[in-house]
Amino acid sequence: MEPAGLEPEEIEPAREAEEPPGCPALPAEAPQDSPPAAAPPGEGALPSAPSREQERSRRGAGAQGSAGRAARGRARRASGRRSGGENARRPGVTVDSSKAKTSLEALKISLRQLRWKEFPFGRRLPCDIYWHGVSFHDNNIFSGQVNKFPGMMETVRKITLSRAMRIMQDLFPLEYNFYPRSWILPEELPLFVAEVRTMKDNNPSWKPTFIVKPDGGCQGDGIYLIKDPSDIRLTGSIQSRPAVVQEYICKPLLVDKLKFDIRLYVLLKSLEPLEIYIAKDGLSRFCTEPYQEPTLKNLHQVFMHLTNYSLNIHSGNFIHSDSVNTGSKRTFSSILCRLSSRGADVKKLWSDIISLVIKTIIALTPELKVYYQSDIPAGKPGPTCFQILGFDILLMKNLKPMLLEVNANPSMRIEHEQELSPGVFENVPSPVDEEVKVAVIRDTLRLVDPQKKKRKDAQCQNSEQAPEASEELPDAAPGAEAALPSLCLKQVFPKYAKQFSYLRLVDRVAALFIRFLGVKGTTKLGPTGFRTFIRNCKLSNSNFSMAAVDILYIDITRRWNSMGIDHKESGMCLQAFVEAFFCLAQKKYKSLPLHEQVASLIELCECRLAALHGKRLLWGCGLGQRHGALPATATAPRPRGHQVLRLQKPSQLRALMCRDRTGS
Ligand code: ADP
């Protein structure tokens, strides 16, 4: 392992409160949502949920034919007898696994551990949970929960992610310096060339390397390194397949002289309100050639520079390992242990990782909310969503975590292919993958458990109605759950909401955007919507006429649509609206830093819209009721989570209108 130079970094507030995973020197954490230590009354005889070893032998038995089946039947009957009362009282959670694809095996193990009911071929009746391997749009689902958000795949594509991160870097450069400087090709090629030239002029000793990554690519597909902007391969493909070019991190932390990255699993449990969980353990994927800083001679050596499992598995040096702390794929906790034993500040590292995850999700939520309201508009029946994301993180030599990318569909495979003899392959279990991934899926299910929510609601209701009645409810920890380990997923948001909420400016811009979208199901703002936004927020004046508003709309929209990936709809996309909004903010509040300009304009808009809403309420009570009609924007459904103006008295409304007239 290379020595980790421990340079001081900005201290994040999450630091004191968080323990990094798997460090023996650190005190064990109290389980966050774990069942009570003692088994609830009447459940002492329940069989414990199957352990990893039992699961493996069960899968082995599956191949052994009728003897195995008979034994399983006996075990089922026995366990049915033992837990009959419990099961009769509480029907299991139903899960449709028919679209689970490569995550099926890990999902099956999780469901067995939880003793939930799996529907591998789907079900005519609705299920509680739908587990999709690829995207939200795999099915027509009108209720329950689905493990994908609409638009997630689009939102985390390399280009869209880079744009979202750029917006946040413009607003909060220091807070978002964990994402490498990136440019979008082909449209930003001239900018890339010019910026690199300027930086080189300013610092002649700077010898950068860049990594070019095709948009929508994965598993290292089409990626290459360059030393100079002129090396970009401008052959046909770059035009038809846009890409991101990014500063290459030349000094990664090495373990056993090898470069590695971290795959961390993050659960986005809810978008509104925002709820984020991080898995305590992840995977470290190793290169298979000793690392050297990039030179013209070694730029093309993928086994040295790219950590992708799918590439390195083809290297003769790849080591499949049964143990979690050796080989080409290891648990992240094993790396932390090694770092900790060498005196590295792993607590700080873990807290930096938590900050990185929260900040990245904050950058992604505005776009996700636009997709969400478009797919599941308020008032339309639809499922609620949650999603496991794969964060790819590279540690720099000084232990600073850098975000490489976010995967909407991280691989949940728990097997790998092994070549038994030339050309003959077999799927064999991968203990490292199983250890990490089954826990992530199982604990995600525990967190979204619909019955837990129902029980909680019922308990709340009962304790409100008759405090003594709540004691008769079934215990919050069902039998299977009592035998499970404590949750591997740790809540980080809203837990640390206070420290990070000031970063959620673009979320508020997105709320304004959604408010003026008008027609249900759209993701783009038409010219009328934009004009209404300007008019209702009173942003035009003698210096900024409505004609200038139209020109701004046309200019920005045309440019974004000419480089956009999504040509399905015409109009202004969220990111174009954000650009227009920043432009207006800069015009209005010239002397402030950008984030203050934007915050001031948001406040002004929100205040003026609240006042307008107040006026309309008054108007609705009187004039509107008499004529039986309200203007379209007043009747338009409010976006989910949008705060309702709760003003009781006309005097309060009038006060608000007066404030609005004075422009304060
Ligand atoms: P893909 O989706 O094709 O896997 P990634 O963005 O994850 O694309 O990049 C592939 C690999 O390239 C990463 O796993 C990492 O090893 C390496 N890599 C990507 N970006 C950088 C960077 N900016 N600096 C150093 N290495 C990088």
Residues whose N, C-alpha, C, O or C-beta is under 5 A from the ligand:
A	BS01	ADP	P180 I211 G217 C218 Q219 G220 D221 Q246 E247 Y248 I249 D261 H305 L306 T307 N308 D392 L404 E405
